[in-house]
């Protein structure tokens, strides 16, 4: 009797362990196959039970201001609070840093673990993250016609323009477009959209690195994809900085933190608008990149660095709050805006900036950088 009871407990424990092991090795697609039906049912209930609910008033200033302040979009992956900043499926940036798996030997969040969280609402296991990294690396090489296209472009074309062109041209690879042309059910759209999206994400490091090489380091050799590296590890390697662990870790954190920022920003909204026409993910993403290229959106990163370098050149090594204040007024009085400062929603410092600043504070070489010291004083 005792032996039978012990055997029963052993079988139950073994089954439970096996279940956990199987769950921890499910692919991203397999996980989505479980998540999506529940989301579809949730959306159906929302429309049925609350379809006539009023969520706000529309004023003329909302229309003129580009829908600013209106609740006009359903978004699930992230929420931007004016005071707290961004949360990804309820997790703050510090939460994500604690629970999302890093790269082997690294400490920072990687793109794969953030992507998994955004798409599924679940924290991936280390095994699932490694599996996704391997899948992306295996799909990361560029078709020859894309390499030839990028190499034929004048290096005076802005890198963002080149990136948008390269992504749009990958539309030739679209499994969604091919499936739609032969005829598929609406319930199957997501599977082909998913395939295109994964293929596109996999090729972004090689695309961006080739453009970087052509514009800034022409005639230098490009390395191949390393199947054992994560997405950003390969990006850093292809850029020629694979040996710089600190830079690679910084890029991992930077790219993961910018994985999503609600759906109302210009590039995300553009991607969804174009995607709603059933244009494939390559076309939708290329449209988003062109929205991102504007100085009031992604190009602000370039513009703020240019502004800071110009300020550094003018005020020299004697960086004081008074000198900075004078330069700020000089910029404003000339009719220009101060790029990169202020936010349409946030009323406190952006927690993404805080996380990146904290990263810099761990490295003496960055703490001693004149431009980082200037940024901290500004």
C-alpha positions as CSV (number, residue, x, y, z in Angstrom):
1,X,0.0,0.0,0.0
2,X,2.8,2.4,1.0
3,X,4.8,1.4,-2.1
4,X,1.8,2.0,-4.3
5,X,1.2,5.5,-2.8
6,X,4.8,6.4,-3.2
7,X,4.7,5.2,-6.8
8,X,1.6,7.3,-7.4
9,X,3.3,10.4,-6.0
10,X,6.4,9.7,-8.1
11,X,4.2,9.5,-11.3
12,X,2.4,12.7,-10.5
13,X,5.7,14.5,-9.7
14,X,7.3,13.2,-12.9
15,X,4.2,14.3,-15.0
16,X,4.3,17.7,-13.4
17,X,8.0,18.1,-14.1
18,X,7.6,16.9,-17.7
19,X,4.7,19.4,-18.2
20,X,6.9,22.3,-16.9
21,X,9.8,21.1,-19.1
22,X,7.6,21.0,-22.2
23,X,6.1,24.4,-21.4
24,X,9.6,25.9,-21.0
25,X,10.7,24.7,-24.4
26,X,7.6,25.7,-26.4
27,X,8.5,27.9,-29.4
28,X,7.2,31.5,-29.8
29,X,4.8,30.3,-32.5
30,X,3.5,27.5,-30.2
31,X,3.1,29.9,-27.4
32,X,1.1,32.3,-29.6
33,X,-1.1,29.4,-30.8
34,X,-2.2,29.2,-27.2
35,X,-2.4,32.9,-26.5
36,X,-4.2,34.2,-29.6
37,X,-7.5,32.3,-29.3
38,X,-8.0,33.7,-25.8
39,X,-7.2,37.2,-27.1
40,X,-9.6,36.8,-30.0
41,X,-12.4,35.7,-27.5
42,X,-11.6,38.6,-25.3
43,X,-11.9,41.1,-28.2
44,X,-15.1,39.5,-29.3
45,X,-16.6,39.9,-25.7
46,X,-15.3,43.5,-25.6
47,X,-17.2,44.4,-28.8
48,X,-20.3,42.5,-27.8
49,X,-20.6,43.8,-24.2
50,X,-19.1,47.3,-24.5
51,X,-19.4,48.2,-28.2
52,X,-21.7,51.2,-27.5
53,X,-19.8,52.5,-24.5
54,X,-18.7,56.2,-24.8
55,X,-15.0,56.6,-23.9
56,X,-14.6,60.4,-24.3
57,X,-15.5,63.7,-26.1
58,X,-13.8,65.0,-29.2
59,X,-12.9,68.7,-29.3
60,X,-11.7,70.8,-32.2
61,X,-8.2,71.1,-30.5
62,X,-8.0,67.3,-30.5
63,X,-8.6,67.2,-34.2
64,X,-6.1,70.0,-35.0
65,X,-3.6,68.5,-32.6
66,X,-3.5,65.2,-34.3
67,X,-5.8,63.3,-31.9
68,X,-3.6,64.3,-29.0
69,X,-5.3,63.2,-25.7
70,X,-8.0,61.1,-27.4
71,X,-8.6,57.5,-26.4
72,X,-8.9,56.2,-29.9
73,X,-6.8,53.0,-30.1
74,X,-6.7,49.6,-28.5
75,X,-3.2,48.6,-27.4
76,X,-2.2,45.7,-25.3
77,X,1.6,45.3,-25.1
78,X,2.6,48.5,-23.3
79,X,1.1,51.4,-21.4
80,X,2.6,54.9,-21.1
81,X,1.8,56.7,-17.9
82,X,2.6,60.4,-17.7
83,X,4.3,60.0,-14.3
84,X,5.5,56.4,-14.2
85,X,6.6,56.1,-17.8
86,X,6.4,52.9,-19.8
87,X,5.2,49.5,-18.6
88,X,5.3,46.3,-20.7
89,X,2.4,44.0,-19.9
90,X,2.3,45.6,-16.5
91,X,6.1,45.3,-15.9
92,X,8.2,48.4,-15.3
93,X,11.7,48.6,-16.8
94,X,13.3,47.6,-13.6
95,X,10.9,44.6,-13.4
96,X,12.0,43.6,-16.9
97,X,15.6,43.9,-16.0
98,X,15.0,41.4,-13.1
99,X,13.0,38.8,-14.9
100,X,13.8,38.8,-18.7
101,X,16.7,36.5,-19.7
102,X,19.9,38.2,-20.8
103,X,22.4,36.9,-23.4
104,X,24.8,34.2,-22.3
105,X,27.5,35.9,-20.2
106,X,25.5,39.2,-20.2
107,X,23.4,41.0,-17.7
108,X,21.1,43.2,-19.8
109,X,17.7,42.5,-21.4
110,X,18.0,41.3,-24.9
111,X,15.6,41.9,-27.9
112,X,14.4,38.3,-28.0
113,X,13.2,38.2,-24.4
114,X,11.5,41.6,-24.8
115,X,9.9,40.5,-28.1
116,X,8.5,37.4,-26.4
117,X,7.0,39.4,-23.6
118,X,5.5,41.9,-26.0
119,X,3.9,39.3,-28.2
120,X,2.7,36.8,-25.6
121,X,2.4,38.7,-22.3
122,X,4.5,36.0,-20.8
123,X,8.1,36.0,-19.5
124,X,10.2,33.5,-21.5
125,X,12.5,30.9,-20.1
126,X,16.2,31.0,-20.8
127,X,15.7,28.0,-23.1
128,X,12.9,29.7,-25.1
129,X,15.0,32.8,-25.4
130,X,18.0,30.9,-26.7
131,X,15.8,29.0,-29.1
132,X,14.4,32.2,-30.5
133,X,18.0,33.7,-30.8
134,X,19.0,30.6,-32.8
135,X,16.0,30.9,-35.1
136,X,16.7,34.6,-35.8
137,X,20.4,33.9,-36.5
138,X,19.6,31.1,-38.9
139,X,17.2,33.4,-40.9
140,X,19.5,36.5,-40.7
141,X,21.4,36.4,-44.0
142,X,20.4,38.8,-46.7
143,X,19.3,37.7,-50.2
144,X,21.9,38.6,-52.8
145,X,19.5,41.0,-54.6
146,X,19.1,43.0,-51.3
147,X,22.9,43.2,-50.9
148,X,23.2,44.4,-54.5
149,X,20.5,47.0,-54.0
150,X,22.1,48.5,-50.9
151,X,25.5,48.4,-52.5
152,X,24.3,50.3,-55.5
153,X,22.9,53.2,-53.5
154,X,24.9,56.5,-53.2
155,X,26.3,56.8,-49.7
156,X,24.9,60.3,-49.5
157,X,21.3,58.9,-49.1
158,X,20.4,59.0,-45.4
159,X,20.8,55.6,-43.7
160,X,17.1,55.6,-42.6
161,X,16.0,56.1,-46.2
162,X,18.2,53.2,-47.2
163,X,16.9,51.0,-44.4
164,X,13.3,51.7,-45.4
165,X,14.1,50.9,-49.1
166,X,15.8,47.6,-48.1
167,X,12.9,46.5,-45.9
168,X,10.4,47.4,-48.6
169,X,12.4,45.4,-51.2
170,X,12.3,42.3,-48.9
171,X,8.6,42.3,-49.7
172,X,9.6,39.9,-52.4
173,X,10.1,37.3,-49.7
174,X,6.6,37.8,-48.1
175,X,4.8,34.5,-47.3
176,X,1.7,36.5,-46.3
177,X,1.5,38.0,-49.8
178,X,2.0,34.6,-51.5
179,X,-0.6,33.0,-49.2
180,X,-3.2,35.8,-49.7
181,X,-2.8,35.5,-53.5
182,X,-3.6,31.8,-53.5
183,X,-6.4,32.3,-50.9
184,X,-6.4,31.8,-47.1
185,X,-8.9,32.1,-44.3
186,X,-8.9,35.2,-42.2
187,X,-8.2,33.1,-39.1
188,X,-4.9,32.1,-40.8
189,X,-3.7,35.7,-41.5
190,X,-1.7,35.9,-38.3
191,X,0.4,32.8,-39.0
192,X,1.8,34.2,-42.2
193,X,2.1,37.7,-40.8
194,X,4.1,36.1,-37.9
195,X,6.4,34.3,-40.3
196,X,7.1,37.5,-42.3
197,X,7.7,39.5,-39.1
198,X,10.2,37.0,-37.7
199,X,12.0,36.9,-41.0
200,X,12.1,40.6,-41.1
201,X,13.4,41.0,-37.6
202,X,16.1,38.4,-38.3
203,X,17.4,40.4,-41.2
204,X,17.5,43.8,-39.6
205,X,21.0,43.5,-38.1
206,X,22.5,42.5,-41.5
207,X,20.5,45.3,-43.3
208,X,21.5,48.0,-40.8
209,X,25.1,46.9,-40.6
210,X,25.5,46.8,-44.4
211,X,24.2,50.3,-44.7
212,X,26.5,51.5,-41.9
213,X,29.5,49.9,-43.7
214,X,28.6,51.4,-47.0
215,X,28.1,54.9,-45.6
216,X,30.8,55.1,-42.9
217,X,33.3,52.4,-43.6
218,X,33.3,51.7,-47.3
219,X,35.4,48.8,-48.7
220,X,35.7,47.1,-45.3
221,X,34.8,43.4,-45.1
222,X,31.5,42.4,-43.5
223,X,31.5,39.4,-41.2
224,X,28.9,36.7,-41.4
225,X,26.1,35.9,-38.9
226,X,27.2,33.9,-35.9
227,X,24.5,31.3,-35.2
228,X,25.5,31.2,-31.5
229,X,24.9,34.9,-30.9
230,X,21.7,36.8,-30.0
231,X,20.2,39.3,-32.4
232,X,22.0,42.4,-31.0
233,X,25.2,40.4,-30.4
234,X,25.2,39.8,-34.1
235,X,24.4,43.4,-34.9
236,X,27.3,44.6,-32.8
237,X,29.6,41.9,-34.5
238,X,28.5,43.0,-38.0
239,X,29.1,46.7,-37.1
240,X,32.6,45.7,-36.2
241,X,32.3,46.1,-32.5
242,X,31.7,42.5,-31.4
243,X,34.8,42.6,-29.2
244,X,33.4,45.5,-27.2
245,X,31.3,43.8,-24.6
246,X,30.2,47.1,-22.9
247,X,28.9,48.5,-26.2
248,X,27.2,45.3,-27.0
249,X,25.4,45.2,-23.7
250,X,24.5,48.9,-24.0
251,X,22.9,48.2,-27.4
252,X,21.1,45.2,-26.0
253,X,19.5,47.3,-23.3
254,X,18.8,50.3,-25.6
255,X,17.1,48.2,-28.3
256,X,15.1,46.2,-25.8
257,X,13.8,49.3,-24.0
258,X,12.6,50.8,-27.3
259,X,10.8,47.6,-28.3
260,X,7.4,49.2,-27.8
261,X,6.0,52.6,-26.7
262,X,2.3,52.3,-27.0
263,X,0.6,52.4,-30.4
264,X,-0.1,56.1,-30.8
265,X,3.4,57.2,-31.7
266,X,3.8,58.1,-35.4
267,X,5.8,55.0,-36.5
268,X,3.8,52.4,-34.6
269,X,0.5,54.0,-35.8
270,X,1.8,54.2,-39.4
271,X,2.7,50.4,-39.3
272,X,-0.8,49.6,-38.1
273,X,-2.5,51.9,-40.5
274,X,-0.6,50.4,-43.5
275,X,-1.0,46.9,-42.1
276,X,-4.8,47.4,-41.9
277,X,-4.9,47.4,-45.7
278,X,-3.4,43.9,-45.6
279,X,-0.1,45.1,-46.9
280,X,2.5,42.6,-45.7
281,X,4.7,43.3,-42.7
282,X,7.7,44.4,-44.9
283,X,5.7,47.2,-46.5
284,X,4.0,48.2,-43.2
285,X,7.4,48.3,-41.4
286,X,9.1,50.2,-44.1
287,X,6.3,52.8,-43.9
288,X,6.9,53.0,-40.1
289,X,10.6,53.6,-40.7
290,X,9.9,56.6,-42.9
291,X,7.6,58.0,-40.2
292,X,10.4,57.3,-37.7
293,X,12.8,59.3,-39.9
294,X,11.2,62.6,-39.1
295,X,13.0,65.1,-36.7
296,X,9.9,65.2,-34.4
297,X,10.2,61.4,-34.0
298,X,13.2,59.0,-34.4
299,X,15.5,61.5,-36.1
300,X,15.5,63.5,-32.8
301,X,18.1,61.0,-31.6
302,X,20.5,62.3,-34.3
303,X,19.4,65.9,-33.9
304,X,20.0,66.0,-30.1
305,X,23.5,64.4,-30.5
306,X,24.3,67.0,-33.2
307,X,23.0,69.8,-30.9
308,X,25.0,68.5,-27.9
309,X,28.2,68.2,-29.9
310,X,27.8,71.7,-31.3
311,X,27.3,73.0,-27.7
312,X,30.3,71.1,-26.5
313,X,32.4,72.6,-29.3
314,X,31.2,76.2,-28.4
315,X,31.5,76.1,-24.6
316,X,34.6,73.8,-24.5
317,X,35.7,72.0,-21.3
318,X,34.4,74.7,-19.0
319,X,30.9,73.2,-18.6
320,X,28.8,75.1,-16.1
321,X,25.0,75.4,-15.7
322,X,25.3,79.0,-16.7
323,X,27.1,78.2,-19.9
324,X,24.5,75.5,-20.7
325,X,21.7,78.0,-20.0
326,X,23.2,80.6,-22.3
327,X,23.5,78.1,-25.1
328,X,19.9,76.9,-24.6
329,X,18.6,80.5,-24.9
330,X,20.8,81.0,-28.0
331,X,19.1,78.0,-29.6
332,X,15.6,79.2,-28.7
333,X,16.2,82.8,-29.7
334,X,17.4,81.7,-33.1
335,X,14.0,80.2,-33.7
336,X,15.1,76.6,-33.3
337,X,13.8,74.0,-30.9
338,X,15.9,72.1,-28.4
339,X,15.8,68.6,-29.9
340,X,15.3,65.5,-27.8
341,X,14.1,67.2,-24.6
342,X,10.5,67.2,-23.5
343,X,7.9,64.6,-24.3
344,X,4.3,64.7,-25.6
345,X,3.1,62.5,-22.7
346,X,5.7,62.1,-20.0
347,X,5.9,64.6,-17.2
348,X,8.8,63.1,-15.4
349,X,12.2,61.9,-16.7
350,X,11.9,59.1,-19.2
351,X,12.6,55.8,-17.3
352,X,14.4,54.5,-20.4
353,X,16.9,57.4,-20.1
354,X,17.3,56.6,-16.4
355,X,18.0,53.0,-17.2
356,X,20.6,53.9,-19.8
357,X,22.1,56.5,-17.5
358,X,22.4,53.9,-14.7
359,X,24.2,51.7,-17.2
360,X,26.7,54.4,-18.0
361,X,27.3,55.0,-14.3
362,X,28.7,51.4,-14.0
363,X,31.5,52.0,-16.5
364,X,34.4,54.4,-15.6
365,X,35.2,55.0,-19.3
366,X,31.7,56.4,-19.8
367,X,31.6,58.3,-16.5
368,X,34.7,60.1,-17.7
369,X,33.3,60.9,-21.2
370,X,33.1,64.6,-21.7
371,X,29.9,64.3,-23.8
372,X,28.2,62.1,-21.2
373,X,29.2,64.5,-18.5
374,X,27.6,67.3,-20.5
375,X,24.4,65.3,-21.1
376,X,24.1,64.7,-17.3
377,X,24.5,68.4,-16.6
378,X,21.9,69.4,-19.2
